């Protein structure tokens, strides 16, 4: 989860591998595993979800989120209708929960009965990002070959790469080689 926000992490389920775009969501099981990693575990017995499949709906929601974020980042007006379709499927309620120390907190409980309802927490998270997130901190990796997104939560807000160990390191190695090559060329000329 490199995006630092679930709405961006779902976009990052399509990435570039050896120059080709690859979708890591290939089955309903992949979607369920992704939701668990994002903090929204779903019960395994979801064979009753029917059509369209969870995979089809997850991909549709992902592209809806991608379109809305790209348009907002470009300063264009967006039509939230497609996202609102997912939000309208919500079967949720707040639950008051006691902590071990006796304090109380609210937790939202979802009751997923359809594939659309399974994805409601992600749709809500995306809606919150679009409505109240700082979209100037939503960025694409600066590596031209990378398609991943992230929310820049660094103190200085100067994050440039989806992952420093991947794209950032590649950039630094390439820049080092270029500087070395220029120095070598300059030395041969003199």
C-alpha positions in Angstrom: 0.0 0.0 0.0 2.2 2.8 -1.3 -0.4 5.4 -1.9 -0.9 6.4 1.8 -4.7 6.5 1.1 -7.0 3.6 0.2 -8.6 5.6 -2.7 -5.1 5.9 -4.2 -4.0 2.4 -3.2 -6.9 1.0 -5.3 -5.7 3.0 -8.3 -2.3 1.4 -7.7 -3.7 -2.1 -8.3 -2.8 -1.3 -11.9 0.9 -0.9 -12.3 3.6 -1.2 -14.9 5.6 -4.5 -15.0 8.3 -4.7 -17.7 6.7 -1.8 -19.6 3.2 -3.4 -19.6 0.2 -2.3 -17.5 -0.8 -5.2 -15.2 -4.0 -5.4 -13.1 -3.3 -7.2 -9.8 -7.1 -7.6 -9.3 -7.8 -10.8 -11.3 -10.5 -12.4 -9.1 -13.1 -11.8 -6.4 -10.6 -13.3 -4.0 -8.0 -10.7 -5.0 -10.5 -8.0 -4.2 -11.3 -9.5 -0.9 -7.6 -9.7 0.0 -7.0 -6.1 -1.1 -10.0 -5.0 1.1 -8.5 -6.9 4.1 -5.1 -5.2 3.6 -6.9 -1.8 3.4 -8.5 -2.4 6.7 -12.0 -3.6 5.6 -12.0 -7.4 6.1 -15.0 -9.1 4.5 -16.3 -12.6 5.5 -15.3 -15.4 3.1 -18.8 -16.7 2.5 -19.7 -14.2 -0.2 -20.8 -16.7 -2.9 -24.3 -15.1 -2.5 -23.1 -11.8 -4.0 -24.2 -12.8 -7.6 -23.7 -10.7 -10.7 -22.0 -8.4 -11.4 -19.1 -9.9 -9.7 -17.1 -8.3 -6.9 -14.2 -8.1 -9.4 -16.3 -6.3 -12.0 -17.6 -3.8 -9.5 -14.2 -3.2 -7.9 -12.7 -2.4 -11.3 -15.6 -0.1 -12.2 -15.2 1.7 -8.8 -11.5 2.0 -9.4 -11.9 3.6 -12.8 -14.6 5.9 -11.4 -12.2 7.0 -8.6 -9.4 7.4 -11.2 -11.5 9.6 -13.4 -12.7 11.8 -10.6 -9.2 12.3 -9.2 -7.6 13.0 -12.5 -10.3 15.6 -13.4 -10.1 17.3 -10.0 -6.3 17.4 -10.2 -6.7 19.0 -13.7 -9.1 21.6 -12.2 -12.0 20.3 -14.2 -15.6 20.0 -13.0 -16.5 16.4 -12.0 -19.8 14.5 -12.1 -20.0 12.4 -8.9 -23.0 10.4 -10.2 -21.1 7.1 -10.7 -19.5 7.3 -7.2 -22.9 8.2 -5.7 -24.3 5.0 -7.2 -21.8 3.1 -4.9 -22.5 5.3 -2.0 -26.2 4.8 -2.3 -25.7 1.0 -1.8 -24.5 1.6 1.8 -26.0 -0.7 4.5 -24.2 0.7 7.5 -24.7 2.0 10.9 -22.6 3.5 13.7 -21.8 1.3 16.7 -20.7 2.5 20.1 -17.7 0.4 21.3 -16.0 0.2 24.7 -12.3 0.1 24.7 -10.3 -1.8 27.3 -9.6 1.3 29.3 -13.3 2.0 29.5 -13.4 4.8 27.0 -15.9 4.8 24.2 -15.5 5.4 20.5 -17.7 5.1 17.4 -17.1 2.5 14.7 -19.0 2.2 11.5 -20.3 -1.3 10.7 -21.1 -2.4 7.2 -23.6 -5.1 6.3 -22.5 -6.3 2.8 -25.1 -8.3 1.0 -24.1 -7.5 -2.6 -20.8 -6.9 -4.3 -21.6 -3.2 -4.5 -22.1 -3.1 -0.7 -18.8 -4.8 -0.1 -17.1 -1.8 -1.8 -19.0 0.9 0.1 -16.2 1.6 2.6 -13.8 2.3 -0.3 -16.4 4.5 -2.1 -16.9 6.5 1.2 -13.2 6.9 1.6 -12.8 8.1 -2.0 -15.7 10.5 -1.5 -14.1 11.9 1.6 -10.8 12.4 -0.2 -12.5 14.2 -3.1 -14.6 16.4 -0.8 -12.2 17.3 1.9 -8.8 16.0 1.1 -6.0 18.3 0.1 -5.7 17.3 -3.6 -2.5 19.3 -4.0 -0.9 16.5 -1.9 -2.3 13.8 -4.3 0.4 13.1 -6.8 1.6 10.7 -9.4 5.1 9.3 -9.1 7.6 11.5 -10.9 9.1 8.4 -12.7 7.7 8.9 -16.2 7.3 5.1 -16.6 5.4 4.7 -13.3 1.7 5.0 -13.1 1.3 4.9 -9.3 -0.3 7.5 -7.1 0.3 8.6 -3.5 -0.9 11.1 -0.9 2.1 13.1 0.2 2.0 13.0 4.0 5.7 14.1 4.5 6.3 17.1 6.7 7.8 19.1 3.9 5.3 17.9 1.3 8.1 17.3 -1.2 7.6 13.6 -1.8 8.3 12.8 -5.5 8.2 9.0 -5.8 5.7 6.3 -5.1 8.5 4.4 -3.3 12.0 5.7 -2.7 13.4 2.1 -2.8 11.9 1.6 -6.3 11.4 4.7 -8.4 13.4 7.1 -6.3 16.5 4.8 -6.2 16.2 4.2 -10.0 16.2 8.0 -10.6 19.2 8.6 -8.4 21.2 5.8 -10.0 20.4 7.1 -13.5 21.3 10.6 -12.5 24.6 9.4 -11.0 25.5 7.5 -14.1 24.7 10.5 -16.3 26.9 12.8 -14.1 29.7 10.2 -14.3 29.3 9.9 -18.0 29.5 13.7 -18.4 32.6 13.9 -16.3 34.2 11.1 -18.3 33.4 12.9 -21.6 34.7 16.2 -20.3 37.9 14.6 -19.1 38.4 13.0 -22.6 37.9 16.3 -24.3 40.5 18.2 -22.2 
